[in-house]
Amino acid sequence: MRMYARVPIGAALAGVALAGALLDPATARPPVSAASSVAPASSVAPASTLRPAPVSPAPSATTCTASREVSIGAGVTARLIFGPSGPEVTFEDGPGHPIPSLGRLDRRHPALPASAGISAEILTPYGPAPRLRTKVEGGAQAPYQVQDFPRPVENCRKAAAR
């Protein structure tokens, strides 16, 4: 083979070796010959020791929030939400549209005003197991309905306690 034909092949092999070294630094080390008894010292640690062990992510506010919908009567649904900021309640009509006249209940405003037309109150809003007490229809003699708020997952409670 002529000399000028070997140069492009050598350049191509060098390019492949360079590309391989860029893609995987572990292959960039020179090979250890059988005659040499001491491996060359590497200034770069192997890729497997550079990666930290996987750590489970800390619970976020969205993953630590539990919610559920309950019917409280007269076509009204209460969405009970329990998260890091405490219990919250929003009210919706049958098709799932919010009822702005009823507003929202939370720790700062745990009960609806008497002018709302229904009775709704968060019992123990600062406790670990809040409950929603409601009376929508039936008059003064009708019993109250009591609904438990959903519980967040165990990891969220431990993270919030820290």
N, C-alpha and C positions, 0 to 999 in steps of 0.2 A: 504494500500500500504506500502510496506517496505521502510525503511529510505534510503537505498542505491539506490533505484529506483528514489527517488525524487531529488537527487542531480543532475543528468544529466539534468532533466527538468528545474531545477532552473538555472543551468549554461547556458542552451540554451536560456531561457528567458532573462537573464542578457546580453548575447551576442547580442540578437536582440535589446534590449534597447540601448546598446552601439553603435551598427551599426546605429540605428536611430538617435542617438545624433550626430554621426559623419556626417551623411548626411544632417541633418537639425538641426542646433544649437538651433533654437527656441523651438524645442520639448525637449531639454535637461533640461529645467527648471523643478524643482520639482513641482508637482501639488499643487495648493492652496486648502486646505481643507475648508469645509464650517465652521468649528469651528474657524478658524483663520480669523480675520477681516483685517489683514494687509498682503499684498502680499510681498513676499521676494524681497529685492532689487536686481536688476540685474546689473551686471557689464558690460554686453554686450547689446548693443542697438539691437532692433529687426532688422532683415535682411532688411526689407523694408526701414528703414531710413538710412542704410549704403550705399545704391546704389545712386549715384548722378543722377540727372535728365538727360535724354538723350540730348546731344548737337549735333547739326548738324556739321559734319566735315567741316573744312576750305577747300575751293576749292583748289584742287591740280593743278599742271601745266597741267596734261593730261586732266582733266575735264574742264579746262579753255581754251582749244585750240579748235578752230573751223576750219574745212577744207572743201573744195569742189574742184571738178575738173571741168575745163572749156576747151572747144575746142577752140584753137586759130588759127586753119587753118593748111593746109598741113599735116594733120595727127598728129599734135602735140597737146598734152594736157598739160595744166598748172595746177598744184595742188597748190591752194591758201590756205595758212595756216596762221591763225591769233591767236596769243597766247600772254602770258605775255612778251615774248621777242620781240614782234612786228610782222610785216608781213614777211612771207617767201614765196618764189615761187620755185618749182622744176618743171622741164620739163620732159615729158614722151612721148614715141612714142605710136602708136595705141594700141599695146598689153599691155601697161602699164609698159614698161621697161624704166628706167631712161636714159636720154640723157646726158652723161657726158660732151660732148663738150659744152653744154650750161650752165652747172654749176647750181648754185643756187643764187637767189636774196634774199637780206635781207636789214636791215637798213644800214649796213656797205657798202654793194655793191648793190645799188638800181637799177642799169641799166646794161644791157649786153653791152659788148664792140662792136664796129662797126664790128669787125672781126667775130662775131658770125653768121652772115648771116641773122638774124632776128632782129627786134627792139622790145625790152621789157624793161619796166621801171616801178618801183613802184612810183606812184604819192603820195605825202605827207606821206612818210614812218614813220614819227614821229607823225602824226595826228591821231585823233580818228577813222577816216573812210578812210583808204588807198584804193587806186584803182590801178589796173594793166593796163597799156596801152601797146598794142602790135600791130605789123604789121608784118605778116609773108609772105604774098604773095600779088601780085598786083602792085608792083613797087612804084615809088615815088608819083604817083597821087592817090593811093589807100588810103582810110580813115583808121584811127587807130581804133582798137577795144578797148573798155574800160570795164573792169570787176570790180565789187565791191568785196572786201574781205568779207568773212562771218563774222558775228558779234558773239563774245562770249556771253554766257549767262549773264544775268543781275547781278547775285551774284558775278561773277568773276570780273566784272568791279568795283563793290563796294569794293571788297577785295583788288584789286590792287591799288585803290585810297588811301587806308589807309596808 
